[in-house]
Amino acid sequence: MKTKKIDGLTCFSVDLLVARSPLSSNNGYLILESDPTPDYYAKGNFPPNEKRVSDRHLYLPVKKGINCFQDVVYRKACQLSESMGSELTIYPGQMTFQNEEHQCIRMNLNNEDQLPILIDEFTNLGIQFYNDKHVIAYSSFIYYKKYTDFVLIEEGVYQDKNNAHRYFFEIPNQIEFEMFKKGIEQIKNNCDYHLFDSFLVFLFYKNSIVDFIGVYSQHCEVSRFGELKKEINKIFG
C-alpha cells in the first residue's frame, strides 16, 4: 500500500519470556511480566534501551473466560481509561500458559496502585483469574489486539504514530507464526542490521487483511531500512 496513513484494530503475535511478577504477592492473583527491552540491544556499540516503569508489560492469564471476551474487555478498557487516565492501556489477548492456550489481559500502567481496582472491575464481569502461585519463567506465545495508527515513512514501511521506536514492514503474503520465526532468525543471521525486537502483525483494513513484520528498537537507523526491507522481501515476498 502507498496510503499515507492507515489505522485500525491490529493483531500482534510474539514469543516472549514471561515470569511471575512481584506484583502478584500484593494482589493475590498470578500476574506475569515480560521485559520489553531485552539486554541484547547492548551488543557492540549499541547502548541498552532505556527502561521505564511505564514500559512494564503485565499479563493476567484467564482461568475462566466469558463469551465475547475481546469485546467485553475493550468496552471496559475504554471506560477505565476515561476514568483513570489515558496512559492506562488494556488489551484482550491469548497466551500459552502451562502448555495450554488461555485468554489473557495485557496491561501497561504507570501506577501500580491501580492494579487491584482493574482486577476487581474485570472480576465483576465474570472473568476469573488464577490465584497467585509460583511458576517458572517460560517462553509464551502471546497474541493480542490493539488499535494502531500507521504512518507511511517510505514505500512499504510504516511507523507507529504512538510509538516512535516501532516500525512495520509490509509483506505481500499472509504467513503463519512459525514461518515468521524461522524467517526472522535467517534474517538476523545473514543481515548486518539485526539489533531489534520483532513480531508478526496483521491489520484489518477496508475489508482486507494486511500483514507486516514489526520491529522495535530505540536505536533504529531509518537510513538502513533499505537493507532490512530487502532481506524481508527476499524471505517473505
N, C-alpha and C positions, 0 to 999 in steps of 0.2 A: 504493500500500500504506500501511496505517496501523500496520504492525508496529513495535514499539518498537525492536527490534534485529534486523537481518538480517546474515548473513555468508556468505562463500563465495568460490570461485575467481572472480576478477573480471578482465575483459579491458579493458585501457586502450589507446586509439588516439590518437595525437597526431602533429602535424607539428612537427619540431624542427630547428633549425640545429645540425648536428654538425660537428666538426672533429677533426683528428688531435690526440690528447692528447700532451703532453710525456712521459707515462709510457711511450709507445711505444719511445722510444730505449733505455731501460734493460732492456726486456723482450724486444725483438726481434720483437714482434708488433704489428700495427696495432690500436691502441686508440683509439676515437672517444669524444669527450666533448661533452656539451651543458651549457648553463648553465640550471639550473632556476629562476633568479631574474632574469628579464630587466630591463634598466635602465628600461623604460617605466613600472615601478611608481613611479618618482620624479617623474612628471608632476604638475604642480600642487602641492598641499600634501602629496602622498603621499611619505613617506620611502622610500628603496630598501629592499628586503628584505635582511635581514642574511645575508651569505653565510658558510657554514661548510664546512669541509673535508668533513664527513660528507655534505654535500649533493651532492658530485660524482657525476654520473651517467655511468658508463662503459659503453660498448657495444663488444663484440667481435664483429664480423661473422664468420660462419662460412663458410669456403671449401668444406668438405665436411661435411655433417651425417651423422646416423645415424638409423636407424629409431626411432620413438617418442621423438623428440628431447626434447619437453617433459617427458615422464615421467622420462626418464633424468636430465635437468638438475635437476628438482625433487628426485629421490631423492638425488642427490649434494649438492645445495644444503643439504638438511636435515642430512646427515651433517657437512658442513663447518661449518654454523652451530653445531652442538653442540660440535665440537672446537675451533673458532677464535673463537667469541663470537657472541652472539645479535644484535649490532648489524650483523653482516655480512648483506647482503641480495643474493640472486642470483635472477634471474627469467629464464625462457626467453621468447624472442620472435622477432619477424621485423622486418626493416627494409629500406628501399630503399638499396642500395649499388651505386654505379657503374651506375645505371639498371636494376638488376635486383633482384628480391626474394631476400633471403638470410635464413636463420635467424641468430639472434644471441643473445648472452647479455648481459643488463643487470646491472650490479653497482653497489652502493654500499658503500664500505668506509672505515673510519677510518684504517687502517694500510696505507700503500702497499706495505710490505714483504710483505704477504700476497699480492699480485698474482701473483708468479712461482709460488707454491705452488698458487694457484687454477688458473692456466693449465695447469700440469702435471697437475693432477687431472683436468681435462676433456679434455686431450690424450690421457691414458691411456685414456679411454673411447672413443677413436676419432674425436673431434671435431677437425676441422682448422681452424685459424685462419689468417688472412692474415699473411704476413711483413710486418714494418714497411716502410712506404713513405710518401712524401709525397703527400697528397691535399689538394685544396682544400676549403674549407668548403662544405657544401651542405645544402639542406633535405631531410630524410629523413622519410618516413612510417614510424612506429615503432609496433609492436603488441606488447604483452607481457602476461603473465598474472601475477597475484599474489593471495594470499589477503587479503581486506579485511573488516574489521568496520564495518558501517554502523550509526550511532546516530541515531535519529529526533530532530530538534530542533524540527520543526514539520511539518505535513502536507505530504508530498511532498518534504521537504528533509532530507537526512542529512549527518552529519559523520563523517569517518574517525576511528575510535577511536584510531588510532595516529598521526594527523597532524592537529593541531587547525586547520591552515590549509587543509585540503582538504574541500570540500563537494560533495554530489551532489544534483542536481535531477532528480527522476523525470519521465520523459516517457512518454506512453501508447503511442507507436509506435516500432517498430524503424526506424532510419534508417541510410543509408549515410554514409560519412565525408565525401564531397563535399557532401552536403546539410548535414551538421553545420557544415562550414567556412563555407559561404555564409550559413547562419542566424546563426552567431556574429558574423560580420562585420556583418550587418544589425543585430543587437542592439547591438553596440558603437558603431555609427554613430548609432543612434536613442535609446539609453538613457543617462541621465546617469551610471549606475553601471556602469563598464566597465573599471576598472583591475584586471584579473585574468588569469591564465593559464587556458586552457580545454582540455578534452579530452573525447573521447567514451568512455563506459563502458557495458559491459553485464555483468550478473551472472547466473550460473546459480543459480536459487533454486527449490527444490521443483518440479523438472521443468518449469520455465518460464524464460524469459529476460526480464529487466527492464532497460530502457535508461535511462541517466542522462546529463545534461550535467554534467560535472565542472568545478569552478572551484577555483583555488588562488591565495591571496594571504595574506601575513602581516598584511594590513590590512583583511580583510573586515569589513564592518559588518553584522552579522546583522540589525540593525533595518531595513536597507534591502533585505533579501532579498525582501520582498513585491513591490517594483518589478521586480527581476530575474526573479522567478518568473513574474510577469505577462507579461513580454516573451518568456520561454522558452516559456510555454504558447501564446502567440499565434503563434510561429514554428513550434514543433514539436508543438503539440497536435492 
